[in-house]
Each structure stands twice: as structure tokens, then as C-alpha cells.
Amino acid sequence: MTIRLNSDEKSLINAYAKVFGTTASQLMRKATLEMIEDNIDLKAFEEAKHGFAADSTTYSIDEVKAMLDL
């Protein structure tokens, strides 16, 4: 995979990576994967929020235990 950067962007990324004792490649990999995970989490939150707006019924732990015969 190739990413095209101008010289200022490349310098910034390399300097940032150096501050944290890592390589630009490792930094870009970590940042990209974290962004993907954050977006997946945000989508799950938005879906849960929408579901809760449609039905805001909640149950206490004791109610759940009773429902499950625990």
C-alpha cells in the first residue's frame, strides 16, 4: 500500500512518530486502525441510541435475574 504525502505532511508525521519512539509506518497503521475501530463503535452507539429511542424500556439486575430464573 502506498500513501502519497507532500513534504510538509511527511515531515510532520515523521517528527510525530519520532517523539513517540515509533516509525511513521507503525504510527500510520495504529492511527488508521484506531480510526476504523472508533467509527465502528460510533455506528454501534448510534444504532443502540436509535433502538433505545424506539423502546426505552429498561430492567434492573433483579428483574433480569427473575426473567431468567436465576
MDTraj code that builds the backbone (N, CA, C; nanometers):
import mdtraj as md
import numpy as np

residues = "MET THR ILE ARG LEU ASN SER ASP GLU LYS SER LEU ILE ASN ALA TYR ALA LYS VAL PHE GLY THR THR ALA SER GLN LEU MET ARG LYS ALA THR LEU GLU MET ILE GLU ASP ASN ILE ASP LEU LYS ALA PHE GLU GLU ALA LYS HIS GLY PHE ALA ALA ASP SER THR THR TYR SER ILE ASP GLU VAL LYS ALA MET LEU ASP LEU".split()
xyz = np.array([
    [0.0849, -0.1159, 0.0000],
    [0.0000, 0.0000, 0.0000],
    [0.0901, 0.1230, 0.0000],
    [0.0522, 0.2216, -0.0759],
    [0.1297, 0.3444, -0.0851],
    [0.0416, 0.4626, -0.0493],
    [0.0976, 0.5537, 0.0276],
    [0.0276, 0.6774, 0.0615],
    [0.1129, 0.7924, 0.0112],
    [0.0505, 0.8812, -0.0623],
    [0.1236, 0.9969, -0.1145],
    [0.1078, 1.1142, -0.0183],
    [0.2203, 1.1724, 0.0191],
    [0.2220, 1.2862, 0.1098],
    [0.3106, 1.3946, 0.0515],
    [0.2740, 1.5192, 0.0795],
    [0.3666, 1.6247, 0.0397],
    [0.4777, 1.6310, 0.1445],
    [0.5803, 1.7083, 0.1200],
    [0.6974, 1.7079, 0.2085],
    [0.6631, 1.7577, 0.3489],
    [0.5730, 1.8539, 0.3595],
    [0.5341, 1.9036, 0.4921],
    [0.4610, 1.7960, 0.5718],
    [0.3704, 1.7251, 0.5073],
    [0.2963, 1.6181, 0.5745],
    [0.3909, 1.5066, 0.6189],
    [0.4821, 1.4705, 0.5293],
    [0.5783, 1.3649, 0.5612],
    [0.6662, 1.4055, 0.6795],
    [0.7129, 1.5291, 0.6797],
    [0.7964, 1.5778, 0.7899],
    [0.7201, 1.5776, 0.9213],
    [0.5951, 1.6212, 0.9174],
    [0.5130, 1.6249, 1.0381],
    [0.4919, 1.4846, 1.0941],
    [0.4568, 1.3914, 1.0081],
    [0.4324, 1.2535, 1.0521],
    [0.5604, 1.1906, 1.1064],
    [0.6709, 1.2104, 1.0384],
    [0.7987, 1.1553, 1.0859],
    [0.8388, 1.2150, 1.2203],
    [0.8208, 1.3453, 1.2361],
    [0.8553, 1.4109, 1.3625],
    [0.7654, 1.3606, 1.4751],
    [0.6379, 1.3470, 1.4475],
    [0.5431, 1.2978, 1.5479],
    [0.5781, 1.1552, 1.5888],
    [0.6089, 1.0718, 1.4916],
    [0.6463, 0.9331, 1.5204],
    [0.7728, 0.9285, 1.6058],
    [0.8683, 1.0134, 1.5744],
    [0.9945, 1.0157, 1.6485],
    [0.9715, 1.0521, 1.7953],
    [0.8813, 1.1474, 1.8206],
    [0.8505, 1.1877, 1.9578],
    [0.8020, 1.0680, 2.0397],
    [0.7270, 0.9794, 1.9764],
    [0.6709, 0.8643, 2.0463],
    [0.7530, 0.7369, 2.0275],
    [0.8714, 0.7503, 1.9700],
    [0.9624, 0.6370, 1.9582],
    [0.9118, 0.5267, 1.8676],
    [0.8472, 0.5638, 1.7595],
    [0.7944, 0.4652, 1.6661],
    [0.8293, 0.5075, 1.5241],
    [0.7932, 0.4265, 1.4296],
    [0.8169, 0.4613, 1.2896],
    [0.6912, 0.5245, 1.2312],
    [0.7087, 0.5929, 1.1212],
    [0.5940, 0.6523, 1.0528],
    [0.4965, 0.5435, 1.0098],
    [0.5486, 0.4317, 0.9651],
    [0.4634, 0.3211, 0.9220],
    [0.3797, 0.2676, 1.0377],
    [0.4432, 0.2453, 1.1523],
    [0.3699, 0.1958, 1.2694],
    [0.2671, 0.2987, 1.3162],
    [0.3052, 0.4247, 1.3137],
    [0.2143, 0.5317, 1.3536],
    [0.0919, 0.5359, 1.2630],
    [0.1132, 0.5297, 1.1323],
    [0.0023, 0.5346, 1.0366],
    [-0.0872, 0.4121, 1.0517],
    [-0.0274, 0.2954, 1.0715],
    [-0.1054, 0.1728, 1.0895],
    [-0.1936, 0.1844, 1.2131],
    [-0.1322, 0.2252, 1.3251],
    [-0.2064, 0.2365, 1.4508],
    [-0.3173, 0.3407, 1.4395],
    [-0.2866, 0.4560, 1.3831],
    [-0.3867, 0.5623, 1.3705],
    [-0.5026, 0.5194, 1.2818],
    [-0.4718, 0.4512, 1.1728],
    [-0.5767, 0.4056, 1.0815],
    [-0.6661, 0.3023, 1.1484],
    [-0.6066, 0.2042, 1.2145],
    [-0.6859, 0.1008, 1.2813],
    [-0.7702, 0.1588, 1.3947],
    [-0.7146, 0.2537, 1.4703],
    [-0.7914, 0.3176, 1.5772],
    [-0.9086, 0.3972, 1.5203],
    [-0.8871, 0.4647, 1.4072],
    [-0.9951, 0.5407, 1.3446],
    [-1.1068, 0.4469, 1.2997],
    [-1.0695, 0.3340, 1.2405],
    [-1.1696, 0.2362, 1.1962],
    [-1.2479, 0.1839, 1.3169],
    [-1.1774, 0.1470, 1.4238],
    [-1.2442, 0.0971, 1.5443],
    [-1.3368, 0.2027, 1.6044],
    [-1.2917, 0.3283, 1.6068],
    [-1.3755, 0.4365, 1.6594],
    [-1.5023, 0.4530, 1.5769],
    [-1.4898, 0.4441, 1.4451],
    [-1.6070, 0.4576, 1.3588],
    [-1.7033, 0.3404, 1.3757],
    [-1.6501, 0.2204, 1.3940],
    [-1.7355, 0.1036, 1.4193],
    [-1.8098, 0.1224, 1.5522],
    [-1.7377, 0.1680, 1.6553],
    [-1.8000, 0.1926, 1.7857],
    [-1.9074, 0.3006, 1.7765],
    [-1.8795, 0.4066, 1.7013],
    [-1.9766, 0.5146, 1.6851],
    [-2.1021, 0.4648, 1.6163],
    [-2.0860, 0.3830, 1.5134],
    [-2.2019, 0.3274, 1.4430],
    [-2.2841, 0.2396, 1.5371],
    [-2.2185, 0.1576, 1.6175],
    [-2.2896, 0.0720, 1.7132],
    [-2.3638, 0.1572, 1.8156],
    [-2.3003, 0.2638, 1.8630],
    [-2.3653, 0.3539, 1.9580],
    [-2.4884, 0.4185, 1.8966],
    [-2.4752, 0.4675, 1.7728],
    [-2.5879, 0.5330, 1.7072],
    [-2.7040, 0.4363, 1.6869],
    [-2.6739, 0.3115, 1.6524],
    [-2.7789, 0.2107, 1.6362],
    [-2.8462, 0.1809, 1.7703],
    [-2.7675, 0.1704, 1.8765],
    [-2.8235, 0.1447, 2.0094],
    [-2.9078, 0.2631, 2.0559],
    [-2.8597, 0.3823, 2.0297],
    [-2.9341, 0.5032, 2.0675],
    [-3.0677, 0.5087, 1.9940],
    [-3.0662, 0.4753, 1.8669],
    [-3.1893, 0.4729, 1.7874],
    [-3.2850, 0.3672, 1.8427],
    [-3.2328, 0.2510, 1.8757],
    [-3.3152, 0.1447, 1.9329],
    [-3.3741, 0.1850, 2.0669],
    [-3.2957, 0.2532, 2.1496],
    [-3.3441, 0.2981, 2.2797],
    [-3.4510, 0.4049, 2.2635],
    [-3.4363, 0.4907, 2.1617],
    [-3.5377, 0.5940, 2.1364],
    [-3.6700, 0.5294, 2.0968],
    [-3.6632, 0.4178, 2.0262],
    [-3.7842, 0.3475, 1.9830],
    [-3.8491, 0.2721, 2.0990],
    [-3.7676, 0.2194, 2.1903],
    [-3.8202, 0.1459, 2.3060],
    [-3.7251, 0.1687, 2.4227],
    [-3.7621, 0.2576, 2.5122],
    [-3.6726, 0.2952, 2.6219],
    [-3.6940, 0.2122, 2.7486],
    [-3.7537, 0.0949, 2.7333],
    [-3.7741, 0.0073, 2.8483],
    [-3.6392, -0.0392, 2.9025],
    [-3.6235, -0.0278, 3.0321],
    [-3.5016, -0.0762, 3.0972],
    [-3.5406, -0.1725, 3.2089],
    [-3.4455, -0.2548, 3.2498],
    [-3.4694, -0.3541, 3.3540],
    [-3.3561, -0.3490, 3.4551],
    [-3.3901, -0.3659, 3.5803],
    [-3.2874, -0.3741, 3.6845],
    [-3.2240, -0.5132, 3.6785],
    [-3.1140, -0.5284, 3.7481],
    [-3.0473, -0.6589, 3.7527],
    [-3.1405, -0.7628, 3.8143],
    [-3.2115, -0.7239, 3.9190],
    [-3.3044, -0.8178, 3.9834],
    [-3.4157, -0.8600, 3.8881],
    [-3.4666, -0.7669, 3.8076],
    [-3.5708, -0.8012, 3.7106],
    [-3.5186, -0.8995, 3.6059],
    [-3.3972, -0.8775, 3.5593],
    [-3.3379, -0.9675, 3.4600],
    [-3.3170, -1.1059, 3.5205],
    [-3.2672, -1.1113, 3.6430],
    [-3.2484, -1.2407, 3.7099],
    [-3.3807, -1.3151, 3.7212],
    [-3.4870, -1.2429, 3.7558],
    [-3.6187, -1.3061, 3.7678],
    [-3.6671, -1.3565, 3.6323],
    [-3.6454, -1.2784, 3.5276],
    [-3.6866, -1.3199, 3.3929],
    [-3.6134, -1.4460, 3.3489],
    [-3.4873, -1.4579, 3.3912],
    [-3.4043, -1.5716, 3.3509],
    [-3.4066, -1.6849, 3.4536],
    [-3.4892, -1.6700, 3.5548],
    [-3.4979, -1.7700, 3.6622],
    [-3.3619, -1.7983, 3.7256],
    [-3.2895, -1.6933, 3.7541],
    [-3.1569, -1.7088, 3.8178],
    [-3.1650, -1.6831, 3.9659],
])
top = md.Topology()
chain = top.add_chain()
for i, resn in enumerate(residues, 1):
    res = top.add_residue(resn, chain, resSeq=i)
    for name in ("N", "CA", "C"):
        top.add_atom(name, md.element.get_by_symbol(name[0]), res)
traj = md.Trajectory(xyz[None], top)
